[in-house]
Every structure is written in C-alpha cells, then in structure tokens.
Amino acid sequence: MKPEFVPLPEQGRRFTRSRRVRLGDVNATNRLRLDAVASYLQDVAGDDVDDAGVEGAWVLRRTALAIVRLPRYGEEVELTTFCSGTGSHWAERRTRLSVNDAPAVDAVAVWVNVDGSGRPVRLEDGFFDHYGEAAGGRRASSRLWLPPPADGASSRPWALRTTDFDLLGHMNNAAYWYAVEDELARLAPRGVSASAQLEHRAAVEPDERVELRSKLDGDRLSVWLSVADETRAAAQVNLRSRGRQ
C-alpha cells in the first residue's frame, strides 16, 4: 500500500518553522541525510504540540517521504506541518519541507498517543480542539505495510551507541535511519532517493544485539533491524532511475 500525501489544508492549524542545513546534517555528496530529515520532522512536531499546549507522549509508528530533492548545506528549509488524519489512539502528521518556496520533501508520519507506561490511549477532546479542523474528519490507518526480511538479504551486526538513545532511554527515531544511510552508501553510493519509508515494529533497547539486514533489488533498497530474528524496524528506499536523475 502506498502512503497518501494529502495537500495542505485550506483551513485549520498549520505550524511553520525554518532552519538552515548545517554541516553535520549532510553527507559526503552534500545532500541532507535521511536521519537529519527525521530529526527535522520530530523537532517541528515537538515544537507544534508545545506551541499548541497539547500534553501527552507520542510514539512514532511509521514515516514515509516523497522526495523531489534533498536540500544542501547552507540552504534555508521551511517546514510546514499539520494534522492530516486521526484514528482512535493515533494521529497522522503531514509535513512539507520547502526551499525557496518550492517543495523539496513531503512527509507523512503516524504517531501513537501513549500513557506513562507506553500503552496506547485514546485521543482526548483537547487534541481535536487544536487539530480537528485541519484533519477534516479524515481517518488515518496505523497499519504497517513493509514486508519481512527477504530471502537472500545480507546480514551483519549493527552496533548500538550510547548516543543513539535519548532522555527517555528510547532509541531516537532518527537513529534508525543511520542504518538506512549506511546501506545506501555501501550498496548504492550514487543513487538518488525518490521516496523512503521506515516502520517501527518494536523498540530497540540498549545493549541488545542487533542484526542489520539489507537487499538491493534493482532501484529498491530494503533494510531491516532485527533482534533474535524479530524485526524491530523495516525500511525501504526507492531510487530514481538513471534517466530521471
């Protein structure tokens, strides 16, 4: 199933922030890394809910990117985000990254509302007071779509670092994309990403022994992070054909 990137709403809450692409955000070919995109997305999402005064905790379920081009070092990126749909315990967030008023990356992410123990809880009326108009009653799915590790996928250990984990002891959302970037550099160093998805199936915990599995099939790179044969995260990157680069 393909992710849906709904257009910016004509009514309802939109939240916009700008940031400059720094040296630590780009790779050796001077494009914004996918893990940096993930950091931008979670930062603007956090700024939005803080500004709205919405309380509670959120766990990321999946992220999908539609890429026109990835910004470069020194460029000013405008991020506009809004709620594009809801479920009983989750909300879908759309974000557009623009450079010079031109769309560069469109993102759609599903965030699950959780309590202090990490269990999903229903969205409260206060959430809809802020975000309901933009969502427009659209129902969003929290299903995961990416397949399990493919036959013939390569496998190697993936070392965890203390810097992968945040204040809550969770492996940060952006850290999962490090493995994707590593496999892109190893298997498709000249590839140009057209779209990407990453799904969080279960959390990676500190001190676990993680296996990185990957397979390049034509213009599609698939990546999995597994612990004892349990897939914790799955990702897929579609590359542009050489004729379209």
C-alpha positions in Angstrom: 0.0 0.0 0.0 1.3 3.4 -0.9 1.3 6.3 1.6 -1.1 9.2 0.9 0.3 12.7 0.9 -2.8 14.9 1.3 -2.5 18.5 0.3 -2.0 21.4 2.8 -5.4 22.2 4.4 -7.2 25.4 3.4 -8.5 25.7 7.0 -7.3 24.7 10.4 -4.0 24.7 12.2 -0.7 24.9 10.3 2.6 25.3 12.1 5.8 26.6 10.4 9.4 26.8 11.4 12.6 27.4 9.4 16.1 26.1 9.9 19.4 26.2 8.0 21.0 23.0 6.8 24.2 22.6 8.9 27.4 20.8 8.0 26.5 17.9 10.4 23.2 17.4 8.5 24.7 16.4 5.1 26.6 13.5 3.7 29.8 13.5 1.7 27.9 14.3 -1.5 26.3 17.4 0.1 22.7 16.2 0.4 20.6 16.3 3.6 20.8 12.8 5.1 17.6 10.9 5.8 18.4 10.8 9.5 18.6 14.6 9.5 15.2 14.7 7.8 13.8 12.6 10.5 15.3 14.9 13.2 13.8 17.9 11.4 10.4 16.2 11.4 10.4 15.2 15.1 11.7 18.7 16.1 8.9 20.6 14.2 6.3 18.1 15.5 7.5 18.7 19.1 7.5 22.5 18.6 4.0 22.3 17.2 2.5 20.4 20.2 4.4 22.6 22.6 3.1 25.7 21.0 -0.5 24.3 21.0 -0.2 23.3 24.6 -1.1 19.7 23.9 0.1 17.4 26.7 1.0 13.7 26.5 3.5 11.4 24.9 3.7 10.1 21.4 5.5 7.1 19.8 6.3 7.1 16.1 4.7 4.2 14.2 5.9 4.9 10.6 7.3 7.6 8.4 7.1 8.0 4.6 8.9 10.5 2.4 8.3 11.7 -1.1 11.4 13.4 -2.3 11.8 16.0 -5.0 15.3 16.8 -4.0 17.2 16.7 -0.7 18.4 20.2 0.4 22.1 21.0 0.5 24.4 22.6 3.0 23.6 26.2 3.8 20.1 26.2 2.4 17.2 27.5 4.4 14.5 25.0 4.8 10.9 25.9 5.7 8.9 23.2 7.5 5.1 23.4 7.5 3.3 20.7 9.5 -0.4 19.9 10.2 -2.6 17.0 11.3 -3.9 15.2 8.2 -6.0 12.5 9.9 -6.7 10.6 13.1 -7.6 7.2 14.5 -8.8 6.2 17.9 -5.3 6.3 19.5 -3.2 7.9 16.9 -2.8 10.9 14.6 -1.3 11.3 11.2 1.0 14.3 10.7 1.9 15.8 7.3 5.0 17.9 6.9 6.4 19.7 3.9 10.0 20.8 3.6 10.4 23.7 1.1 13.4 25.5 -0.2 12.9 28.9 -1.8 9.1 28.3 -1.7 9.5 25.1 -3.8 8.6 21.7 -2.3 11.6 19.6 -1.6 10.3 16.7 0.6 6.8 15.7 1.6 6.5 13.6 4.7 3.6 11.7 6.3 4.0 10.1 9.8 1.7 8.3 12.2 2.2 9.0 15.9 0.5 6.9 18.6 -0.7 8.6 21.7 0.6 6.7 24.8 0.5 6.9 28.6 3.4 6.9 31.0 3.8 3.1 30.7 3.8 3.2 26.9 0.3 1.9 26.3 -1.8 3.5 23.6 -4.5 5.8 24.9 -7.5 7.5 23.1 -7.1 11.0 21.7 -8.8 13.4 24.0 -11.2 16.2 23.0 -8.5 18.8 23.6 -6.5 17.3 20.8 -9.3 17.8 18.4 -9.8 21.4 19.6 -6.5 22.2 18.1 -6.1 19.8 15.2 -9.6 18.6 14.3 -10.3 21.3 11.7 -7.2 20.6 9.7 -7.7 16.8 9.8 -11.3 17.4 8.5 -12.6 14.1 9.8 -10.2 12.0 7.7 -9.5 8.6 9.1 -5.8 7.5 9.1 -4.6 4.0 9.3 -1.9 2.8 11.7 -1.2 -0.4 9.7 2.4 -1.4 8.8 2.9 -2.4 5.2 6.6 -3.3 4.6 7.5 -7.0 4.2 9.7 -9.1 6.5 13.3 -9.7 5.6 13.7 -11.1 2.1 15.3 -14.3 1.1 18.9 -13.7 0.2 19.2 -10.5 2.3 22.7 -9.9 3.6 23.2 -9.7 7.3 25.8 -8.1 9.6 26.0 -6.9 13.2 24.8 -3.4 13.8 26.5 -1.8 16.8 24.4 0.5 19.1 26.0 3.6 20.6 25.0 5.4 23.7 24.3 8.5 21.6 21.5 6.5 19.8 19.4 6.8 23.0 17.5 9.8 24.3 16.5 11.1 27.6 13.7 8.6 27.9 16.0 5.7 27.2 14.4 5.2 23.8 16.4 4.7 20.6 15.8 8.0 18.9 13.7 8.0 15.8 16.5 9.4 13.7 18.9 6.8 14.8 17.0 4.1 13.0 17.8 5.9 9.7 21.5 5.7 10.3 21.4 2.1 9.2 19.5 3.1 6.0 22.1 5.7 5.2 24.9 3.3 5.9 23.4 0.8 3.4 22.8 3.5 0.8 26.4 4.5 1.0 27.5 0.8 0.8 25.2 -0.5 -1.9 24.0 2.5 -3.9 26.6 5.3 -3.3 25.4 7.2 -6.5 21.8 6.5 -6.0 19.3 9.4 -5.7 16.4 8.7 -3.4 12.9 9.3 -4.8 10.9 8.0 -1.8 11.6 6.3 1.5 9.6 4.6 4.3 10.5 3.4 7.8 8.3 1.4 10.1 8.8 0.9 13.9 7.6 -2.5 14.8 9.1 -2.7 18.3 11.7 -0.7 20.2 15.4 -1.4 20.1 16.7 -1.5 23.6 20.2 -0.6 24.9 22.7 -3.5 25.0 20.7 -5.6 22.6 22.5 -7.5 19.8 21.1 -6.0 16.6 21.4 -7.5 13.1 21.3 -5.3 10.1 19.8 -7.0 7.0 19.5 -5.4 3.6 18.9 -6.2 0.0 19.2 -4.1 -3.1 16.7 -5.2 -5.8 17.0 -3.0 -8.9 16.1 0.5 -7.8 14.7 -0.6 -4.4 16.8 -0.9 -1.2 15.2 -2.7 1.7 16.7 -2.6 5.2 15.7 -4.4 8.4 16.9 -4.1 12.0 16.4 -7.4 13.9 17.0 -8.8 17.3 17.0 -12.6 17.7 15.1 -12.9 14.4 12.4 -10.4 15.5 12.2 -7.5 13.1 12.2 -4.3 15.1 12.3 -1.8 12.2 11.9 -2.1 8.5 12.7 0.5 5.8 12.5 0.8 2.1 14.1 3.4 -0.2 13.2 3.7 -3.9 15.9 5.2 -6.1 15.4 7.2 -9.2 16.4 5.5 -12.4 19.5 7.0 -14.0 17.4 8.5 -16.8 15.4 10.6 -14.3 18.3 11.9 -12.2 
